[in-house]
Amino acid sequence: MSQMYFKFEWVREGDETRSNIERRGILQANNLILDELKLPLATIIQSVADKDNLTISLQSDGDNTQKLTIETQSARQLQEELDRVRQSGWRQRFREHTDAYQLELESEAGEASIRKAYCPRCDSVLDSQVVHFSPQLSCMSCHAIFMIGSLDHDVGETMLSMESGYTFCEDCGMYSKPCKFTIFYFFLPVILYGFYYKRKWCCPPCMRGDAWRMLLGNLPFVLGVPVSIKELIRAYQDTGRGGVFHGLNTANHRARIGDVEGAMRKYREILERRPENAGVRYNLATALMQENRFDDAAVMLKLALADCANFQPAVFALASCYEYLRDYDQLAGLEFEWKQRFKRKLEKC
C-alpha cells in the first residue's frame, strides 16, 4: 500500500483540550507513526472516529488496554484506511480457515454457514458469520449495508451490491447519505481581515442549522455569502431523489423534531419500495423508542436483523429495548447468541 500522510494534534486524556501543536503522522503497511511514536498495527485493537477525533485502543500488558486520542480533519478517512490495512493480514488467515470453519458451522447448526464476503467500499472482511441467511450484510469498518448477490464460484466469494454513499451520520446517528459540507466565515474588521474554514461530514438535515448560522454570520461582510447560500441549498436537497431512498432525509428530520407519525409514514413508503432495508427499519425503531413504544421498536429491530443478520447497531438497540421492558430472558438469549459468535470467531481466526 502507499503511505498515508496526515496532520494531527494530541487530545489529552479525560478532557477535550488539545496540545495546539500540529504534528505529522504516517500510516504505513505495518506501523502507524504519530510524531515520534511508532505503533505496530498488530498492537491496535480498535479505532473509532468521532467527527475530527480518532481514538485508538492499544493492547497493553496482559488484558489491559491503552487509549490514545488525536484530532485530525482526516479522522474518518484515517479510520477506514487503518481498519482496511489492519484487516489485510487477518483476511489471509480468514481465507485459510474458511473451508474448515464452514463445515463446522454447518454440522453445528444445519443451515448456518459463513459467507466469504468483502466490503466493496473499504475492502474490509465482513463479519458474515450468521445463524440464518439474510438478504443484507453490514461492514463494521465503514458501517455500509449491502445487498447480497450471487456466489462467484471462480473466486469463492459472495458478490455484494451497495447503495452508494449510504451509511450512518456522525451527528444524528441515523442511517442516511452523509455528504461533505463546507463551513466558511469571512471577517472584515476596520483594518485586518480573517476567515474560518472547516469541513463537516453529515447528512443534509444535520447541516441546516450550521448553514443558516453561516449565512447570517456572513451577511455583514458579503464575501462568505455565496458559499453560505450554496451549502444552504445543498442542506435542503433530497439526496435520494428518484431512487429507493427518496424521502429518507425528510423522514429522518421529522423523527428528530418529534414528528414520529410523519416520519413513520415516510419510512413505510421507502420500505414499500425496498422491503429488505435494515437501515431504514433501524431509523423507524429509533423513532418508536423516542415515543417510548419499546414493544413496537423491538419488533422492528428484529425485522432489521432478519434483513441484515450482522447489523450490530440493531443488536445494541434491541438489547436496550429488552432492558427497558425488563424482558431479561430475551436479553440473555440475545447476549448469549452474540457472545458465542464472537467467541467462535476469535478461536478460529
N, C-alpha and C positions, 0 to 999 in steps of 0.2 A: 504494500500500500504506500501511497505518497504521504509524506508527513503533513500534519495539520498544525498550522501556527495560529496562535490566538493571544490576545492581551487580557489580563485579569487583575483583580485586586483581591487581597485576602479579606475574609469576613471573620471577625473574632467570634469565638465560640460563646454562645449564650446571649448574644445581642446582635443587633443589626448594623453595628458600626463597622466601617471599612478602614483599611490601612491608609487609603488615599495615595498610595504609591503604586503606579501602574507597572506591572511586571509582565514577563513574556513566558508563554507556555508552549509546549510542543507535544503533540500526540504522535508517537511512533508505533511501529508494529508490535513491540514488546514492552514499551515503557510509556508512562505519562510523566513529562518533565514540567514541574511548576517552579519557575525561577531556578534555585539551586537544589530543589528537592526532586529526587528521581524515584518514581513509584513504579515497580514492576506491575504489569497488568494482572499477573496471577494473584496479586495480593488484594486486588479491588473486588469487593463483594457486590456492590451496588452503586449506581449513580442516579441521582434524582434531580431533575431540573425544575425550578420554580421561578418562573419569569426570568430574571437575569442572574439568579443564584443557582449554582450547581453544588450539591452536597455529595461527597464521595465517601463511601464506607469502606474501611480497610480492615483486613484480617490482622489482628494483633496477636499477642501471646495467648496460647490456648484457645478458648472460645470467646475471648474479648474482641471487641471491635473498636476502631477509632474513626472519627468523622472529621473531614476537612470540608470547609465551605469557601467557595470563591465566587466572586461576582464578575461576570463577563457577558457582553452582548451576544456572544456565540454559545450561550448556555445550552439552548435546545439542540443546536446543530452538534455541539461537542458531545452531549449525552448520547445522541443517536449514533455518532461515529464511534464513540467509546464502547458502547454496547455491541456494535457490529464487530469491532476488532476483537473484543474480549471473547465473543462467541465463535469466532472463526476456528479457534483451537478446539473448543467443545463440539463444534459442528462435525469435525472429523471423527471424534470419538462417538458422536451420535450415529453417524453412518455405520460405524463398525458394529455397534450394539443393536442396531435396528432390527435385523432379521431375527436374532435370538429373543429380543425383547417382545417382538410382536407375537411370536409363537407362545411365549409365556403368558402374555395378557389374554390371548385367545383361549388358552387352556383354563385360565382362572375365571374368565367372565363371559365365555362363549362369543358373543358378538363384539366384545371390546377389542380394540386394536390401537396401534399407534400409527399416526399418519406422518409420512415423510413429507414435510412441507416447510417452505422457507418464505420469509416475508418479501413480497415483490417490491416493497418500498425501501426497506433498510437492510435486506438480506440476512436478517437475524433468523435463528432457528425458532420456529413456532412451538410453544408448549402445547403439543397436539395430543397428548395422552388423554383419552376420554373414555368414559364408561358407556357411551352410546354415540351414535352418529348424529351429526348436526350439520345444517347447510352452511354454517359460517365458522370461521376461526378468527381469533384475535391475536395481535402481536403485542407482547409485553414490553417491547422496547419503544416502539413509536405509537402504540395504542390504536393502530388502524384495525378495521374489521374487514374481512374478505369473504366473498362468496366462494365456496369450494367448487371447483370444476372437476373434470375427469382426471383419471390417473394416466400419467405419461409413462408407459411401460418401458420406453427406451432408457429413461433415467431413473425410473422407480420413484418418482415424486408426484405429489398431488398438485395439479395446476390451480392457481388461485387468481381471481379477478377482484380488483379493488375499486371502491368508489373514490375516485381521485380527490385527494385533499381532505377527506372526512376523517376526523379524529376528535379528541376532547379539547375543549377550550381551556386554556390555562387560568382564565379569570373566573368563569362561572362553573367549570367542571362538567358542562353538558356536551353531549355528542353533537357536533356541528361541523362547519367547514371554516376553521380559523384562517385568517389572512394576515399578511404583514402590513401594518399601518404605520404611518409616519406622524410623530408628534413634533411640531415645529413652532417655536415662538421667536419673534424678532422684536428686539427692544431698541428704541432710538431716543435716548435722553438728549439733553441740550447739546453736548459735545461728543460723548462717546456712544458707541453702539454695541449691542451684544445679541446673542441668539442662543436658544436651547433646542437641541435636536435629540430625538430618541426614536428607536424602532420598537413597535409593540406587536406581539403575535396573539391575536384573539379573534373571536367570532364578531361579526359586524354589530350585533346588538350591544355587546360589551364596549364597543368603541364609541357609541353615540354620545355618552356623557363627556368623554375626553374631546370629541370632535366639536361639540358645542362650546366647551370651555376654551378650546383653542381658537375658535372663530371670534368669540367675544374678547379674548385676550389680545388678539392680533389686530382688531379693528382700529385702535388708535394710531397704529404705525403702518398700516396698509400692506407692507411688503409680505407679511405672512398670511394675508387673506386668501390668495389663490390656493395655497396648499391646504388651508383650513377648509375651504369650500369643496375641494376635490375629495378630501378624506370624509367630510360630512356626507357627501353623495354616496360614497362607497359604503359608509356605515348603514345606509338605508336600502342598499341594493339586496335583492334576493339572490344569493349565490347558487341556489338550486333551481333557478327559473327554467321551466320547461322540462325538468327531469323528475326522477323518482322522488327527490327530496324537496320539491317545490313547496314552500310554506314552512320549512323547518325553522328558519330564523324567526318568523312571526310566532310560531308555537313556543319556541324557547323564551322569547321575550315576554309573551303572555304569562308563561309559567313563573318567570322571575318576578313579575309585578303583582302576582297573586290572582290573576285571571285563569284559574285552573280549568274551569269548564271550557273556556275559549281555547286554551292550549290543548286540551284533550280532543276537541273536535278536529283541530289541525293535525294532531298526531295520528288520529284514526284515518284521516284522509290519506296520509302517507302510507300507513300500514295496508290500506286497501290496494295501493299501487304496488307495494312490495311487502307481502305478509311476513317473509323471513327478514327481520330487521331488528337485531338485538340492541343496537344503539338507540333507536327511536323508542323501543319498549323501555329501555333504561331511563330515558328522559321522562316518559309518561309515568313510570313508577316514582321518580323523584318528585314530580308534580303532585302525585297522590299522597306521598309522605308529607308534603307541606300542609296538606289538608287533614293530617292525622288519620288518613284512610289506609292504615298499615295492612289490613287484610287484603284489600284490593291491590296494594303495591306488591305484596308478597306473591300474589297470583301472577302479576305482570312480570316480576323478576324471574319467576320460574319459566315463564314463556321465553324470556330473553335468554336464559340458559339452555332452553331447548333449541333456540335458534343458533346460539354460539356457546358450545359446551365448555370452552376455557376462558370465558369472559369474566375476569376477576372482579371488576367494579360491581357487577351484578351480584356476585357471591358475597362481597362485603356488605352491600346494601341489604341483601336478603337476610344476612345474619343480624343486622340492626333491626329489621322488621320482627324477626323471631324473638329478639331480646325485648323489644317494646311490648309484644303480645304475650310475653312470658311463656312461649311455646318452647320449652327447654329440650323436649325430645327431638323436635325438628332441628333445633340449633345444634344439638350434639351430633345428630346424623350428618348434618352439613359439614361440621368441623371434622368429623372422622373421615368422611369421604375425601376431603381435600388434603388432610394431613397424610392419608395413605398414598395419594397421588404423588405428593412431593417426596415422601419417604422413598417410594419405589424409584422415582426419577433420580434421586441422589445416589441410591445404591447401585443403579445400573449404569449410569453415565458418569 
